[in-house]
Amino acid sequence: MKVQMLAKECDKKDCPTLYATDRGTLLVQGDRPEDHGLTLPAHEGVVEIPLSLIKKAIADGLL
């Protein structure tokens, strides 16, 4: 899989980031919340990102 960074929330390596793949999908880097209360299949997970990350990607014409 090829991955291209679209938008990130800071200039550091460890911050919420949005990536595009050559599969036509998105990857999201963010914190793994423990208190979401969701029931997820074993092969899935959730990450928490700021809404501003998506807004930035849209404003930059990336989504």
Summary of the structure (lengths in Angstrom):
residues: 63
radius of gyration: 12.7
end to end distance: 19.4
largest distance: 34.7
contacts: 126
relative contact order: 0.27
helix: 14%
strand: 27%
